[in-house]
Amino acid sequence: MNDFPYAIVGFDLDGTFLDTSQDLAAAVNHALGSIGRPLLTVEQVKPMIGGGAKHMLSQGMAATGGCEPAELDRLHALLLSYYEANISTHSQPYPGAMTAIDAFDTMGVKVAIVTNKLEALAVRLLTELDLLGRFVTVIGGDTMGPGRAKPAADPIIEMIARCGGGRTAFVGDSIFDIQAAKNAGVANVACSFGFLMQPVAELGADAVIDHYDELIPTLRRIGA
């Protein structure tokens, strides 16, 4: 008999399930380089990730001299075009992530993705990595409509509905993720290895993991 405390486990994508930092940094630098700006390192870009591509780019522009709104719109389109064409070059699941997914499958736990990445890009990335079929649903930053991406509760609530309901936990690496989970009233776990905008302890998550090996024991503990 399965005694696991959660029926659904949701995951953020960038910095939580997949390490997409090299491909996202390359896209930011493609946009910056097109206007002669200095390029950023992967480590510089990591804290800019989590609020969607436009937020990431605006942070990159701010770090290299500022930006006018019209220019940001133009460069955002350029970034998305480049990223779409090079979306899975270096991206891959974090160590232990697939083992955790396999274990959830065995236990009959449904898994899903809720990301602030555009839904079409999230689906494309997971498809290219042959992972799309592992998730019940993928909800992007634009899926629910304007103003309803994380940290709003809406995408988490929609994920639960699409998975058929039940006790839920959410795993993420940013304040957007943890706040969305809290706003939806679900348990939450932060990943210390993600694209942290601040020290992981400041996220206020129910628990923190340093590796995916810790996820299932941690969920059993906080769900008890």
Backbone bond lengths (Angstrom), bond angles and torsions (degrees), N, CA, C in turn:
res aa  C-N    CA-C-N  psi(-1)  N-CA   C-N-CA  omega(-1)  CA-C   N-CA-C  phi
1 M - - - 1.462 - - 1.526 109.68 -
2 N 1.328 117.65 135.69 1.451 121.81 -179.35 1.534 110.10 -80.45
3 D 1.339 115.73 117.89 1.464 119.87 -179.96 1.522 111.53 -105.04
4 F 1.333 116.94 15.48 1.467 119.55 -178.62 1.528 108.52 -66.78
5 P 1.352 117.44 136.71 1.473 119.37 -170.53 1.531 116.30 -75.83
6 Y 1.335 118.30 -11.03 1.463 120.05 -176.70 1.526 111.78 -121.20
7 A 1.323 115.50 139.49 1.463 121.38 176.82 1.526 111.49 -88.05
8 I 1.351 115.74 -25.31 1.470 122.21 -176.51 1.524 108.47 -134.66
9 V 1.333 115.93 135.45 1.466 120.97 170.53 1.522 107.57 -126.70
10 G 1.322 115.91 118.92 1.457 121.66 178.39 1.511 110.72 -100.08
11 F 1.333 114.91 152.35 1.463 121.12 -179.48 1.526 110.30 -130.58
12 D 1.321 115.90 137.81 1.453 120.48 160.75 1.535 106.47 -67.20
13 L 1.339 117.01 162.94 1.465 119.89 -176.46 1.530 111.92 -98.46
14 D 1.345 116.70 -70.94 1.464 121.01 -175.49 1.531 111.18 -71.02
15 G 1.320 116.66 121.96 1.457 120.59 177.93 1.506 113.67 84.24
16 T 1.325 116.56 -2.11 1.474 120.75 178.38 1.520 109.80 -121.95
17 F 1.328 116.97 -67.28 1.466 118.68 178.09 1.531 111.61 -86.92
18 L 1.335 115.62 -41.79 1.467 120.50 -179.49 1.526 111.13 -116.34
19 D 1.322 115.46 140.58 1.466 120.24 168.37 1.527 107.04 -88.27
20 T 1.319 115.50 100.06 1.471 122.94 -177.37 1.524 111.33 -106.13
21 S 1.326 117.07 12.44 1.463 120.90 -168.71 1.526 113.32 -62.77
22 Q 1.325 117.84 -39.92 1.468 119.14 -178.10 1.528 111.57 -66.45
23 D 1.325 116.21 -41.88 1.465 119.54 -178.31 1.525 111.53 -71.64
24 L 1.336 117.57 -36.59 1.464 120.12 177.49 1.527 111.04 -69.53
25 A 1.321 116.87 -40.28 1.466 120.00 177.98 1.528 110.72 -63.68
26 A 1.314 116.67 -39.13 1.464 120.26 178.25 1.525 111.09 -62.39
27 A 1.338 116.67 -38.34 1.465 120.91 179.37 1.530 110.91 -69.00
28 V 1.332 116.71 -42.69 1.468 120.12 176.47 1.530 109.91 -60.44
29 N 1.319 116.31 -45.40 1.466 120.13 -178.29 1.522 112.56 -68.04
30 H 1.325 117.16 -29.66 1.466 120.04 174.65 1.524 109.79 -62.19
31 A 1.329 115.91 -43.53 1.469 120.46 178.62 1.522 111.19 -67.92
32 L 1.323 117.22 -45.88 1.469 120.94 -179.67 1.527 111.41 -63.37
33 G 1.323 114.98 -43.71 1.469 119.58 -178.91 1.517 113.20 -63.65
34 S 1.319 116.52 -28.44 1.474 120.41 -178.66 1.521 112.21 -66.35
35 I 1.344 117.45 -19.57 1.471 120.52 178.31 1.531 110.95 -118.34
36 G 1.332 115.39 19.58 1.459 119.75 173.85 1.516 115.39 74.64
37 R 1.330 117.30 17.70 1.466 119.73 178.27 1.528 110.45 -78.72
38 P 1.336 116.94 155.98 1.460 119.67 173.07 1.533 110.55 -62.37
39 L 1.320 116.16 146.00 1.455 120.46 179.72 1.522 110.33 -86.25
40 L 1.324 115.83 155.04 1.463 122.90 -177.17 1.526 110.58 -106.76
41 T 1.319 115.68 150.83 1.459 119.89 174.69 1.536 109.41 -79.03
42 V 1.318 115.59 162.90 1.467 120.49 176.48 1.528 110.14 -57.84
43 E 1.332 116.57 -40.64 1.468 120.07 -178.87 1.526 111.76 -66.29
44 Q 1.328 116.90 -32.04 1.467 119.81 176.05 1.530 111.49 -69.80
45 V 1.319 116.97 -35.08 1.467 121.05 -176.44 1.529 111.61 -77.47
46 K 1.311 117.65 -32.37 1.473 120.86 -174.45 1.530 114.06 -48.98
47 P 1.350 119.75 -47.89 1.469 118.58 -178.42 1.528 113.47 -69.66
48 M 1.340 117.22 -10.96 1.465 121.92 -179.69 1.529 111.92 -85.64
49 I 1.337 116.62 -11.77 1.461 122.44 -174.41 1.527 109.92 -87.14
50 G 1.319 116.94 144.23 1.464 120.49 172.70 1.513 113.55 133.64
51 G 1.330 116.29 -25.96 1.458 119.70 -178.32 1.508 113.75 -103.62
52 G 1.329 116.73 14.40 1.458 120.97 -176.61 1.522 111.34 99.83
53 A 1.335 116.16 163.90 1.465 121.53 -173.71 1.521 113.10 -64.10
54 K 1.316 117.04 -38.94 1.470 119.46 -177.99 1.523 110.86 -67.37
55 H 1.319 116.25 -41.15 1.464 120.86 175.68 1.531 109.76 -60.86
56 M 1.320 117.25 -45.24 1.465 122.40 179.50 1.529 110.56 -59.45
57 L 1.324 116.31 -47.12 1.456 120.39 -179.49 1.524 111.47 -65.29
58 S 1.323 117.45 -40.95 1.466 119.81 -179.79 1.525 110.66 -62.63
59 Q 1.343 116.23 -35.77 1.466 120.23 175.48 1.532 110.76 -65.67
60 G 1.341 115.28 -42.08 1.461 119.88 178.14 1.518 112.30 -63.98
61 M 1.320 116.57 -39.02 1.461 121.16 177.60 1.527 110.48 -66.99
62 A 1.328 116.09 -42.26 1.467 120.06 179.09 1.532 111.04 -60.79
63 A 1.324 115.58 -37.22 1.467 120.61 -178.21 1.525 112.83 -73.05
64 T 1.330 116.64 -15.61 1.469 120.03 -175.95 1.528 112.74 -120.71
65 G 1.340 117.31 16.48 1.463 118.44 172.94 1.510 116.65 130.19
66 G 1.344 118.07 5.52 1.461 119.53 177.27 1.512 112.97 90.74
67 C 1.336 116.13 177.99 1.465 119.59 -173.19 1.518 111.38 -164.69
68 E 1.329 115.34 139.28 1.463 121.37 172.19 1.531 108.71 -86.71
69 P 1.341 118.55 148.02 1.476 121.47 -177.17 1.529 113.94 -55.08
70 A 1.327 118.18 -42.32 1.470 120.26 -178.59 1.521 110.98 -64.92
71 E 1.329 115.60 -38.70 1.465 119.91 178.71 1.525 110.17 -68.29
72 L 1.314 116.86 -39.09 1.461 120.38 177.93 1.523 110.88 -61.17
73 D 1.329 117.55 -42.14 1.470 121.09 178.48 1.523 110.96 -61.12
74 R 1.339 116.14 -44.25 1.470 120.13 -178.91 1.529 111.13 -65.35
75 L 1.315 116.04 -44.62 1.462 120.20 -178.56 1.529 111.99 -71.24
76 H 1.334 116.65 -30.28 1.466 120.66 176.04 1.530 109.92 -61.11
77 A 1.325 116.82 -44.33 1.466 121.03 177.58 1.528 110.90 -62.54
78 L 1.336 115.94 -40.04 1.470 121.32 178.86 1.528 110.19 -64.61
79 L 1.325 115.94 -44.65 1.464 120.95 179.05 1.529 111.16 -60.00
80 L 1.342 116.32 -46.91 1.470 120.26 -178.14 1.523 111.73 -62.84
81 S 1.321 116.41 -40.07 1.460 120.62 179.44 1.531 111.03 -62.64
82 Y 1.323 115.53 -45.11 1.465 120.12 179.17 1.526 110.44 -66.10
83 Y 1.336 115.97 -45.00 1.460 119.96 -176.91 1.522 111.35 -63.37
84 E 1.324 116.43 -42.24 1.469 120.11 179.81 1.529 111.20 -59.33
85 A 1.336 116.16 -36.97 1.470 120.65 -178.25 1.532 112.60 -78.16
86 N 1.333 116.78 -16.75 1.474 120.85 -175.72 1.530 111.65 -131.61
87 I 1.327 115.69 33.70 1.465 120.64 -165.04 1.525 114.58 -71.42
88 S 1.320 117.94 -26.67 1.469 119.15 -173.59 1.524 113.15 -121.93
89 T 1.325 117.03 21.09 1.469 120.79 -175.63 1.527 111.76 -59.05
90 H 1.320 116.65 -48.25 1.473 121.20 -176.82 1.528 113.17 -120.49
91 S 1.330 118.55 -6.26 1.467 121.08 -173.77 1.529 111.65 -73.20
92 Q 1.327 115.52 141.31 1.465 120.48 179.79 1.521 109.94 -160.00
93 P 1.340 116.62 158.60 1.460 119.19 178.01 1.531 111.39 -61.68
94 Y 1.314 115.57 149.24 1.461 119.68 174.18 1.527 109.77 -66.99
95 P 1.325 117.35 153.50 1.467 120.13 178.86 1.530 111.49 -53.80
96 G 1.324 115.17 130.22 1.455 121.32 178.08 1.517 115.21 86.91
97 A 1.333 117.41 -10.34 1.472 119.71 -176.91 1.529 111.57 -63.95
98 M 1.320 117.41 -44.10 1.462 120.09 -178.37 1.529 111.69 -69.62
99 T 1.324 116.52 -32.61 1.461 120.18 176.31 1.524 110.07 -62.96
100 A 1.338 116.13 -40.43 1.467 120.48 177.73 1.525 111.01 -64.36
101 I 1.339 116.66 -42.70 1.470 120.93 178.95 1.532 110.33 -61.79
102 D 1.329 116.04 -42.29 1.469 119.98 178.02 1.530 110.83 -60.94
103 A 1.320 116.20 -40.62 1.466 120.30 179.78 1.526 111.07 -66.02
104 F 1.339 116.59 -40.96 1.465 119.51 177.63 1.526 110.51 -62.41
105 D 1.327 116.44 -41.12 1.468 120.23 177.17 1.526 110.66 -56.98
106 T 1.312 116.01 -46.35 1.459 121.76 -179.18 1.518 111.42 -60.49
107 M 1.336 116.36 -35.97 1.464 121.45 -178.71 1.521 113.35 -86.20
108 G 1.337 116.67 -4.24 1.459 119.68 -179.04 1.522 113.91 77.51
109 V 1.332 116.07 19.46 1.466 121.60 177.64 1.531 108.64 -85.66
110 K 1.326 116.59 130.57 1.466 120.75 179.74 1.526 109.80 -83.99
111 V 1.339 115.71 138.86 1.465 120.62 -179.88 1.518 109.81 -121.45
112 A 1.326 115.92 148.55 1.458 121.75 -176.65 1.519 109.59 -149.32
113 I 1.329 115.31 163.91 1.463 122.10 176.74 1.528 109.34 -113.45
114 V 1.334 115.95 131.67 1.461 121.57 169.43 1.520 106.93 -128.11
115 T 1.326 116.46 113.64 1.461 122.93 -173.02 1.521 110.60 -130.39
116 N 1.322 116.80 157.84 1.465 120.00 171.10 1.518 111.73 -91.53
117 K 1.318 117.34 2.29 1.464 122.30 169.82 1.529 107.86 -68.79
118 L 1.320 117.69 147.96 1.459 120.14 175.84 1.529 109.40 -55.20
119 E 1.321 116.69 138.49 1.464 120.35 -175.40 1.527 112.25 -55.26
120 A 1.331 117.37 -44.71 1.466 120.67 -177.78 1.527 111.20 -61.13
121 L 1.335 116.97 -38.25 1.464 120.17 179.35 1.525 110.97 -71.29
122 A 1.322 117.31 -39.29 1.465 120.43 177.61 1.527 110.73 -62.56
123 V 1.324 116.32 -44.35 1.468 121.05 179.07 1.522 110.20 -64.21
124 R 1.321 116.51 -42.73 1.471 119.98 179.49 1.527 111.02 -61.88
125 L 1.328 116.77 -45.73 1.461 120.64 -179.20 1.522 111.12 -61.57
126 L 1.324 116.99 -48.86 1.464 119.93 -179.97 1.522 111.95 -64.68
127 T 1.328 116.92 -33.67 1.463 120.91 177.07 1.525 110.76 -65.85
128 E 1.335 116.42 -46.13 1.471 120.12 -179.03 1.529 111.54 -64.26
129 L 1.339 116.61 -29.50 1.467 120.52 178.29 1.534 112.18 -89.87
130 D 1.351 116.23 4.50 1.471 123.21 179.58 1.529 111.58 58.86
131 L 1.332 115.67 40.78 1.465 121.29 -178.49 1.521 113.61 -119.02
132 L 1.328 118.07 -8.42 1.461 120.28 -172.83 1.525 112.12 -57.13
133 G 1.326 116.26 -40.35 1.457 121.02 -176.90 1.521 114.96 -68.73
134 R 1.331 116.90 -8.52 1.458 119.94 179.98 1.530 112.74 -81.01
135 F 1.343 116.97 -11.70 1.461 120.99 -174.28 1.521 111.05 -116.60
136 V 1.321 116.10 141.20 1.464 121.26 178.86 1.520 110.20 -63.54
137 T 1.338 116.67 -40.76 1.456 120.72 -178.49 1.523 110.08 -153.96
138 V 1.329 115.39 158.87 1.462 122.65 174.38 1.527 107.32 -127.74
139 I 1.323 116.45 120.21 1.455 122.11 179.61 1.522 108.12 -114.44
140 G 1.336 116.37 124.60 1.456 121.64 -177.01 1.512 112.74 -100.45
141 G 1.326 114.71 179.00 1.453 120.34 -178.79 1.513 114.08 -67.13
142 D 1.340 116.15 -19.08 1.468 121.16 -179.74 1.528 112.79 -106.18
143 T 1.326 117.81 -2.94 1.471 121.61 -173.51 1.521 112.42 -61.22
144 M 1.323 116.26 -42.86 1.462 121.18 -173.10 1.521 113.01 -88.64
145 G 1.331 116.92 -7.21 1.461 120.20 -178.66 1.515 111.87 102.85
146 P 1.331 117.08 171.59 1.468 122.20 -175.84 1.527 112.53 -57.99
147 G 1.343 115.04 135.51 1.451 120.93 175.32 1.517 114.94 75.89
148 R 1.329 117.54 8.53 1.472 119.64 -175.49 1.532 112.88 -119.82
149 A 1.329 116.59 18.74 1.461 120.81 173.62 1.529 109.03 -82.24
150 K 1.338 117.37 170.42 1.461 120.05 173.10 1.528 108.73 -55.43
151 P 1.339 120.32 136.98 1.464 128.61 19.60 1.538 116.15 -87.52
152 A 1.327 118.16 6.92 1.468 119.38 173.96 1.526 109.93 -61.61
153 A 1.316 115.97 151.07 1.468 121.05 179.83 1.529 112.20 -74.09
154 D 1.330 116.58 -20.97 1.474 121.76 -169.71 1.532 114.97 -49.47
155 P 1.355 119.35 -49.65 1.469 117.32 -177.39 1.520 113.24 -67.70
156 I 1.327 117.60 -30.74 1.471 119.80 177.05 1.525 109.62 -68.59
157 I 1.322 116.41 -44.05 1.470 120.83 178.52 1.525 110.62 -61.91
158 E 1.326 116.96 -40.53 1.472 121.42 177.66 1.519 110.89 -65.21
159 M 1.328 117.48 -40.54 1.466 121.46 176.95 1.525 110.36 -58.26
160 I 1.342 116.53 -45.96 1.463 120.53 -179.21 1.530 110.37 -61.51
161 A 1.330 116.23 -42.22 1.472 120.12 179.49 1.523 110.88 -63.28
162 R 1.339 116.67 -44.52 1.473 120.43 -178.53 1.528 111.91 -66.63
163 C 1.333 116.44 -26.04 1.465 120.51 179.94 1.527 112.07 -89.66
164 G 1.330 116.80 0.85 1.458 120.19 175.25 1.512 115.45 92.10
165 G 1.340 116.89 7.95 1.457 120.66 176.81 1.512 113.19 82.56
166 G 1.315 114.81 165.19 1.455 120.70 -179.49 1.521 111.04 128.42
167 R 1.313 115.25 169.20 1.464 120.44 -178.58 1.537 109.60 -64.14
168 T 1.320 115.25 134.24 1.464 120.73 -167.81 1.518 112.22 -129.12
169 A 1.339 115.04 146.38 1.461 122.39 169.53 1.520 108.21 -127.94
170 F 1.344 115.81 151.94 1.468 120.19 179.74 1.521 109.62 -129.38
171 V 1.332 115.01 139.03 1.467 122.33 -176.53 1.524 108.74 -115.89
172 G 1.334 117.39 128.84 1.457 120.31 -179.03 1.510 112.32 -153.81
173 D 1.340 115.09 -177.99 1.471 119.69 -177.64 1.523 113.12 -130.53
174 S 1.333 117.43 2.54 1.468 119.40 -175.99 1.523 111.04 -131.28
175 I 1.319 115.17 166.59 1.456 121.21 176.39 1.529 110.71 -62.17
176 F 1.355 116.84 -30.39 1.472 120.50 176.51 1.528 109.97 -60.16
177 D 1.340 116.26 -42.19 1.465 121.42 -177.03 1.520 111.87 -69.10
178 I 1.325 115.69 -49.70 1.460 119.91 -175.33 1.526 110.38 -68.03
179 Q 1.325 117.38 -40.19 1.468 119.76 178.11 1.526 111.69 -66.20
180 A 1.333 117.20 -39.74 1.468 120.40 177.39 1.521 110.64 -60.43
181 A 1.337 116.37 -44.60 1.457 120.63 178.96 1.529 110.85 -63.01
182 K 1.327 116.25 -45.28 1.469 120.18 178.61 1.533 110.71 -62.39
183 N 1.339 116.12 -42.47 1.464 120.03 179.85 1.524 111.85 -63.49
184 A 1.345 116.15 -29.29 1.465 120.88 178.32 1.530 112.35 -89.58
185 G 1.332 116.41 -5.07 1.460 120.52 177.53 1.516 114.33 75.64
186 V 1.342 117.08 30.86 1.467 119.57 -179.44 1.525 110.54 -116.89
187 A 1.324 114.94 155.96 1.462 121.84 177.63 1.524 109.67 -61.51
188 N 1.335 116.30 151.73 1.460 118.85 -176.08 1.512 112.12 -145.07
189 V 1.324 115.11 145.45 1.464 122.98 -179.20 1.520 108.07 -130.21
190 A 1.325 116.97 132.69 1.461 121.79 178.21 1.520 110.62 -102.48
191 C 1.329 115.48 143.80 1.467 121.99 179.12 1.525 109.55 -99.79
192 S 1.315 117.18 119.50 1.471 120.47 -178.89 1.524 111.89 -71.32
193 F 1.347 116.92 -15.84 1.466 121.30 -177.03 1.529 112.44 -91.39
194 G 1.336 117.59 2.59 1.463 120.76 -174.71 1.512 113.51 -82.49
195 F 1.328 114.70 -164.07 1.470 122.03 -177.45 1.533 108.23 -90.08
196 L 1.304 115.94 76.06 1.459 121.14 -170.03 1.522 112.38 -75.21
197 M 1.334 115.95 129.87 1.455 122.48 174.62 1.530 110.41 -86.52
198 Q 1.334 116.44 -16.50 1.456 122.62 -178.27 1.524 107.05 -155.49
199 P 1.333 118.67 168.55 1.465 119.25 177.20 1.527 110.85 -54.76
200 V 1.321 116.07 138.42 1.463 120.71 -172.94 1.530 111.60 -59.46
201 A 1.336 117.24 -31.24 1.467 120.38 -179.71 1.527 111.92 -64.60
202 E 1.341 116.41 -23.86 1.466 120.39 -178.29 1.530 113.18 -79.85
203 L 1.333 117.37 -7.65 1.457 120.09 -179.19 1.530 111.83 -73.71
204 G 1.318 116.48 -22.12 1.460 119.94 179.12 1.516 113.93 73.13
205 A 1.327 117.02 26.89 1.465 120.89 -179.37 1.524 111.23 -71.34
206 D 1.324 115.69 159.76 1.460 120.92 176.48 1.522 111.61 -64.06
207 A 1.325 116.55 -30.11 1.464 121.93 179.08 1.529 108.77 -158.95
208 V 1.326 116.16 162.10 1.467 123.03 177.66 1.515 108.29 -126.64
209 I 1.333 116.50 137.30 1.467 120.43 172.70 1.527 109.57 -117.54
210 D 1.336 115.26 147.50 1.455 122.07 177.84 1.530 111.98 -102.27
211 H 1.338 116.42 -10.71 1.479 122.31 -179.16 1.525 106.72 -160.18
212 Y 1.325 116.15 152.39 1.469 119.75 -179.47 1.526 113.61 -64.46
213 D 1.334 117.60 -19.56 1.465 119.82 175.45 1.524 111.27 -58.77
214 E 1.347 116.16 -24.47 1.466 121.05 -175.77 1.531 112.70 -89.25
215 L 1.345 118.25 -9.11 1.460 119.43 -169.73 1.524 113.31 -64.43
216 I 1.327 117.48 -53.70 1.462 119.75 -175.25 1.532 111.98 -64.80
217 P 1.343 119.57 -45.70 1.464 118.75 174.89 1.544 112.56 -59.50
218 T 1.327 116.47 -37.19 1.474 120.48 179.66 1.514 110.50 -66.04
219 L 1.330 118.08 -44.16 1.453 121.06 178.87 1.535 111.41 -65.12
220 R 1.314 116.78 -37.22 1.472 118.88 175.81 1.537 110.36 -62.12
221 R 1.328 115.48 -39.90 1.458 119.78 -177.75 1.530 111.62 -68.28
222 I 1.329 117.56 -49.37 1.471 118.88 -176.56 1.526 112.07 -75.42
223 G 1.334 115.89 -19.08 1.456 119.57 179.33 1.511 114.13 -89.66
224 A 1.335 115.71 -5.92 1.473 119.69 -177.11 1.523 111.36 -69.79
